C-alpha cells in the first residue's frame, strides 16, 4: 500500500477526495523506472474503469485547530503541501478567523509551485496571512524552508507565544529532521534559551 495525505476538505469538495501525488522516477542502469503506485495514479488509471482499492487512516492529532481563532503555522515543502491545502479549505469553509502562515518550497518556481493559483488567491483574500516561499534551485545558493524559518525566527516565536498550532508535513527522512533542527535554532536564538530549555519548550508545544 501507499499512504497519501488527503489534500481537500469535504466541506469544500463534497463527495470527492483529492490527492497530491509526485511521480517517482529513477534509473536502473540505462533502464528508466517509475514508482508503481504514483505512476499508476498519474498515468495509467482510467476514470470509469476498474475501481482502485483504497482505505482511510484517521489521524486525530493532525487536523486544523478546533478553535477557529487559533493561529496556524504550516510547513509543507513539495507534496507536503497536501494536507495544508485541505486545512486552508476547511478554515475557509468554516469561516475560521485565525491567522494562517504557510512555508512552502520546492526546486523551481516555474514548474514546482504546486497549487500556485489557489495559494495566491488565498493570500489575496486574506485567508492566508503569510506565504513564505523557498525554491532551492532558482538561485546559485540553495535555499530551503528551514532557512526561511531561521530568518523569521522572531515572528515565529511571537506566533507560538500567542498559541499557534505548528504542523510539518514532508519527507520524514531528510526534511523533517532539518525542520526540527531549524525550530530548535529558532527557539534558542529568538527565545534566548540554551539547548535543554529550548528542547523542553518544544516538548511542551507538542503536548499542548
C-alpha positions in Angstrom: 0.0 0.0 0.0 1.0 3.7 -0.3 -0.1 6.4 2.1 -1.1 9.8 0.7 -2.4 12.8 2.7 -5.8 14.0 1.6 -5.5 17.4 0.1 -9.1 18.5 0.1 -11.7 19.5 2.6 -15.0 17.6 2.4 -16.8 20.9 3.1 -15.2 22.4 0.0 -15.5 19.3 -2.2 -18.4 17.1 -1.1 -18.2 13.5 -2.3 -14.6 14.0 -3.5 -11.1 13.2 -2.2 -8.2 15.0 -3.7 -4.6 13.7 -3.6 -1.3 15.4 -4.4 1.0 12.8 -6.0 4.6 13.3 -7.1 5.5 10.6 -9.6 8.7 8.7 -8.5 11.1 8.4 -11.4 14.6 6.9 -11.3 17.1 5.0 -13.5 18.5 1.5 -13.0 21.5 1.4 -15.3 20.1 2.6 -18.7 16.6 1.5 -17.8 14.1 4.2 -16.8 11.9 3.2 -13.8 9.0 4.8 -12.1 7.1 4.3 -8.8 4.4 1.6 -9.0 1.6 3.5 -7.3 2.5 7.1 -8.2 2.9 6.3 -11.9 -0.3 4.3 -12.0 -2.3 7.1 -10.5 -0.8 9.7 -12.7 -0.5 7.9 -16.0 -2.4 4.6 -16.2 -5.5 4.8 -14.0 -8.6 5.2 -16.3 -11.7 7.0 -14.9 -14.7 4.7 -15.0 -12.6 1.6 -15.4 -11.9 -1.0 -12.7 -12.2 0.6 -9.2 -9.0 1.3 -7.3 -9.0 -0.2 -3.7 -8.4 2.5 -1.1 -8.7 2.8 2.7 -8.6 5.7 5.1 -6.4 6.1 8.2 -7.6 8.6 10.7 -5.0 10.8 12.5 -6.9 12.8 15.1 -3.8 14.7 16.1 -3.2 16.1 12.6 -6.1 18.5 11.8 -6.8 22.2 12.0 -7.2 23.7 15.4 -10.7 23.1 16.9 -10.6 26.8 17.9 -11.1 28.7 14.7 -9.4 31.8 16.2 -6.1 30.0 16.9 -3.2 30.9 14.7 -1.9 28.1 12.4 1.7 27.7 11.0 2.1 25.1 8.3 5.5 23.8 7.0 5.0 21.7 3.8 7.6 21.6 1.1 6.8 19.7 -2.1 3.9 17.3 -1.9 3.9 18.1 1.8 1.6 20.9 0.9 -1.2 18.3 0.5 -2.8 18.4 4.0 -2.4 22.2 4.3 -4.4 22.8 1.1 -7.1 20.8 2.9 -6.6 22.8 6.2 -7.0 26.1 4.4 -10.1 25.0 2.5 -11.5 23.8 5.8 -10.7 27.1 7.5 -12.3 29.0 4.6 -15.4 26.8 4.6 -16.0 27.1 8.3 -15.3 30.9 8.4 -12.4 30.5 10.9 -10.8 33.8 11.7 -7.4 32.7 13.0 -4.3 33.8 11.1 -2.7 31.2 8.8 1.0 31.1 7.8 2.4 28.7 5.2 6.0 27.8 4.5 6.3 26.1 1.1 9.3 25.2 -1.1 10.4 23.0 -3.9 13.1 23.1 -6.7 11.8 25.6 -9.3 9.0 28.2 -9.0 8.2 27.9 -12.7 7.3 24.2 -12.6 7.1 23.1 -8.9 4.9 25.8 -7.3 2.1 23.3 -6.5 -1.4 24.9 -6.2 0.2 28.3 -7.1 -3.1 30.0 -8.2 -5.0 28.7 -5.2 -2.4 29.8 -2.7 -2.1 33.2 -4.3 -5.9 33.6 -4.2 -5.9 32.5 -0.5 -3.3 35.2 0.2 -5.1 37.8 -1.8 -8.4 37.1 0.1 -6.7 37.3 3.4 -7.3 33.7 4.4 -3.5 33.0 4.1 -2.0 35.7 6.3 1.6 34.9 5.3 3.1 32.8 2.5 6.9 32.3 2.6 8.4 30.5 -0.4 11.8 28.9 -1.0 12.7 27.4 -4.4 16.1 25.7 -3.9 17.3 25.7 -7.5 16.3 29.2 -8.6 19.5 30.8 -7.4 23.1 29.8 -7.0 22.9 29.2 -3.3 20.3 26.5 -2.4 17.5 27.8 -0.2 15.1 25.7 1.8 12.1 26.3 4.1 14.3 25.9 7.1 16.3 28.9 6.0 13.1 31.0 5.9 12.3 29.8 9.4 15.6 31.0 10.8 15.2 34.3 9.0 11.7 34.7 10.6 12.7 33.5 14.0 11.3 36.4 16.0 7.9 36.3 14.2 7.7 32.5 14.6 8.3 32.8 18.3 5.7 35.5 18.6 3.1 33.4 16.8 3.9 30.4 19.1 3.7 32.6 22.2 0.2 33.5 21.0 -0.8 29.9 21.0 -0.2 29.0 17.3 -0.5 25.4 16.2 2.5 24.3 14.2 2.4 21.5 11.6 5.1 19.8 9.5 4.5 17.5 6.5 7.0 16.2 4.0 10.0 13.9 3.6 10.5 12.3 7.0 14.0 11.1 6.3 15.6 14.5 5.5 13.3 17.5 5.5 11.6 16.7 8.9 15.0 16.4 10.6 16.2 19.7 9.1 13.0 21.5 10.1 13.3 20.1 13.7 16.9 21.5 13.8 15.7 24.8 12.5 12.9 25.0 15.0 15.4 24.3 17.8 17.6 27.1 16.5 14.6 29.5 16.3 13.7 28.9 19.9 17.3 29.2 21.0 18.0 32.4 19.0 14.7 34.2 19.4 13.9 33.0 22.9 17.5 33.3 24.2 17.4 29.7 25.6 20.0 27.0 25.9 19.7 23.6 24.3 17.9 21.9 27.1 15.5 24.7 27.8 14.7 25.1 24.1 14.1 21.4 23.7 11.8 21.4 26.8 9.8 24.3 25.4 9.3 22.4 22.1 8.2 19.3 24.0 5.7 21.5 25.8 4.3 22.7 22.5 3.9 19.1 21.3 1.7 18.3 24.2 -0.5 21.4 24.5 
